[in-house]
Amino acid sequence: MTEQPRPLVLVIEDDRHIQSFLRISLGSQDYKLVETGLGKEGVALAASHVPDVVILDLGLPDIDGLEVIRRIREWSRVPIIVLSARGPERDKVAALDVGADDYLTKPFGVGELLARIRVSLRRAARPRAGEEGETHFRVGDLEIDLERRRVQLGAEELHLTPIEYRLLAVLVRHAGKVLTHNFLLQEVWGPMSADQTQYLRVYMAALRRKIEREPTQPRYLLTEVGVGYRLVEE
């Protein structure tokens, strides 16, 4: 049996304590690491080493972390997990809007970090729903067929309004990824609706009432407070 290659993680972080924590935590789980404390070097390493995941601190000494994301996104869809110090939610929103896939707030636990990496690797390893012939999505007892526009919860077929379905389809195509309010509003309602967050709250509540067994304790549609929403993959 051919041994699977060890996933390569590019760490762009200038805090030596966090560098050491990541080196020990990821190394113990058989990940390979490439490290730098500079944004420009991180962009170059992303091109030369082609990592499986990038872990990126926003506060770098040479260029802003947002600029690092923009430069990598010009040519790569590698999963980018942002490390964010406790601070304004707008920093997380800005990172996700320019192309990050996920974020962790410092301080964070190793279990959560490893879980986020595993989700990112799974997302990157398969075609996204709606692309390359992939039209089915399933998690738990929720099943969505994008080709037939069918949504089922267990044996029950759900009837969604056109807007509810469009909202769910966008979440499915980016399952596992945090989607900001702004992104969802533009995808579902168009570019002139970026500030109409009340629309999103109303339709997300309606969608939860249909696809969640317990809407007040959602299993599938999770809220990222102050940032957006995430459709879970497992």
C-alpha positions in Angstrom: 0.0 0.0 0.0 1.3 3.4 -1.0 1.9 5.7 2.0 0.0 8.9 1.9 2.2 12.0 1.8 2.2 14.1 5.0 0.2 17.4 4.6 2.4 20.5 4.3 1.4 23.5 6.5 2.8 26.9 5.8 2.9 29.0 9.0 3.2 32.8 8.5 3.5 34.1 12.1 6.0 36.4 13.7 5.3 35.5 17.4 7.9 33.0 18.4 5.8 31.5 21.2 3.0 30.8 18.8 5.5 29.5 16.2 6.8 27.1 18.8 3.3 26.0 19.8 2.3 25.3 16.2 5.6 23.5 15.5 5.1 21.1 18.4 1.3 20.7 18.0 1.4 20.1 14.3 4.6 18.1 14.3 3.1 15.7 16.8 0.3 15.0 14.4 2.6 14.2 11.5 2.2 17.5 9.6 5.2 18.9 7.8 5.8 22.6 8.4 7.4 25.6 6.6 7.6 28.7 8.7 8.3 32.4 8.3 7.6 35.5 10.3 7.3 37.8 7.2 4.4 38.3 4.9 6.4 38.8 1.7 8.4 35.7 2.3 5.2 33.8 3.1 3.8 34.6 -0.3 7.0 33.4 -1.9 6.9 30.2 0.1 3.3 29.6 -0.8 4.4 29.7 -4.5 7.6 27.6 -4.1 6.4 24.9 -1.7 2.7 24.7 -2.7 1.4 23.9 0.9 -1.8 22.1 1.6 -2.9 24.7 4.2 -1.7 28.2 5.2 -2.0 29.4 8.8 -1.6 33.2 8.7 -1.3 35.9 11.4 -2.8 39.2 10.4 -0.3 41.3 12.3 2.9 40.9 10.5 5.9 43.3 10.6 6.4 43.9 6.9 3.0 43.8 5.1 -0.5 43.4 6.4 -2.0 39.9 6.6 -4.9 41.0 4.4 -2.4 41.8 1.6 -0.8 38.4 2.0 -4.3 36.8 1.4 -4.9 39.0 -1.6 -1.6 38.1 -3.2 -2.0 34.3 -2.7 -5.6 34.4 -3.9 -4.4 35.9 -7.2 -3.2 32.4 -8.2 -4.1 29.8 -5.5 -7.2 28.4 -3.7 -5.1 26.8 -0.9 -7.1 26.9 2.4 -6.1 29.9 4.5 -6.8 29.8 8.2 -6.3 33.3 9.8 -5.0 33.7 13.4 -6.7 36.8 15.0 -5.9 38.4 18.3 -8.9 39.3 20.3 -10.2 42.5 18.8 -12.8 44.0 16.4 -14.9 41.5 14.5 -14.3 43.7 11.4 -10.8 42.3 11.2 -12.1 38.8 10.9 -14.8 39.9 8.4 -12.2 41.7 6.3 -9.9 38.6 6.2 -12.8 36.4 5.1 -14.0 38.9 2.5 -10.6 39.0 0.8 -10.4 35.2 0.6 -9.5 33.5 3.9 -11.4 30.3 4.6 -11.5 30.3 8.4 -10.2 32.0 11.5 -9.1 31.2 15.0 -9.1 33.8 17.8 -6.0 33.9 20.0 -5.6 32.2 22.4 -6.8 28.9 20.8 -6.6 25.2 21.8 -4.8 22.6 19.8 -7.9 20.5 19.4 -9.8 23.3 17.7 -6.8 24.1 15.5 -6.4 20.5 14.3 -10.2 20.2 13.7 -10.1 23.4 11.5 -7.1 22.0 9.6 -8.8 18.7 8.9 -12.0 20.4 7.6 -9.9 22.6 5.3 -8.0 19.6 4.0 -11.2 17.7 3.3 -12.7 20.7 1.5 -9.7 21.1 -0.7 -9.5 17.4 -1.5 -12.9 17.2 -3.3 -14.8 19.3 -5.8 -17.1 21.8 -4.4 -20.8 21.1 -4.8 -22.0 22.7 -8.1 -18.6 22.3 -9.7 -17.0 19.5 -11.8 -20.2 17.5 -11.8 -20.6 17.4 -8.0 -24.3 18.2 -7.2 -25.0 16.3 -4.0 -24.3 17.3 -0.4 -25.2 15.4 2.7 -24.5 15.9 6.4 -26.3 14.0 9.1 -29.9 13.5 7.9 -29.9 16.6 5.7 -29.5 15.9 2.0 -29.4 18.5 -0.8 -29.5 17.8 -4.6 -28.5 20.9 -6.4 -29.2 19.5 -9.8 -32.8 18.5 -9.0 -33.2 21.4 -6.5 -34.4 19.0 -3.8 -33.8 19.3 -0.1 -34.6 16.4 2.3 -34.4 16.0 6.0 -34.5 12.3 6.7 -37.4 11.0 4.6 -39.2 14.3 4.5 -38.8 16.5 1.4 -38.6 20.2 2.4 -40.3 23.0 0.5 -38.1 26.1 0.4 -38.9 29.5 -1.1 -36.7 30.6 -4.0 -34.7 32.9 -1.7 -34.3 30.3 1.0 -33.1 27.8 -1.6 -30.6 30.3 -3.1 -29.3 31.0 0.4 -28.9 27.3 1.1 -27.2 26.6 -2.2 -24.6 29.3 -1.6 -23.9 27.8 1.8 -23.6 24.3 0.3 -21.1 25.4 -2.4 -18.9 26.7 0.4 -19.7 24.1 3.1 -17.4 24.2 6.0 -16.3 27.7 5.3 -17.3 30.8 7.2 -19.3 33.1 4.9 -19.6 36.7 5.9 -22.9 38.6 6.0 -21.7 40.8 3.2 -20.7 37.8 1.0 -24.1 36.1 1.5 -26.1 39.3 0.8 -24.2 40.0 -2.4 -24.5 36.4 -3.6 -28.3 36.0 -2.8 -29.7 39.6 -3.1 -27.1 41.3 -5.3 -24.3 44.0 -4.9 -26.8 46.7 -3.9 -27.9 44.8 -0.8 -24.6 44.7 1.2 -26.1 46.7 4.1 -29.4 44.8 4.4 -28.4 42.4 7.1 -32.0 42.2 8.4 -32.9 40.3 5.2 -30.3 37.8 6.0 -31.3 37.3 9.6 -35.0 36.8 8.7 -34.3 34.3 5.9 -31.7 32.4 7.9 -34.2 32.1 10.8 -36.8 30.8 8.4 -34.3 28.3 6.8 -33.3 27.0 10.3 -37.0 26.4 11.2 -37.2 24.1 8.1 -33.9 22.2 8.2 -33.1 22.1 11.9 -34.7 19.6 14.3 -34.1 22.2 17.0 -33.8 25.7 15.4 -32.7 27.3 18.7 -29.8 24.8 18.9 -28.8 24.4 15.3 -26.7 21.5 14.2 -26.2 22.4 10.5 -26.4 26.2 10.2 -24.0 27.7 12.7 -23.7 31.4 13.5 -20.2 33.0 13.7 -21.1 35.9 16.0 -20.5 39.3 14.4 -19.1 37.6 11.2 -21.5 35.4 9.3 -22.6 31.8 9.0 -21.2 28.4 8.4 -22.8 25.2 7.0 -21.1 22.3 8.8 -19.7 19.3 6.9 -19.8 16.7 9.6 
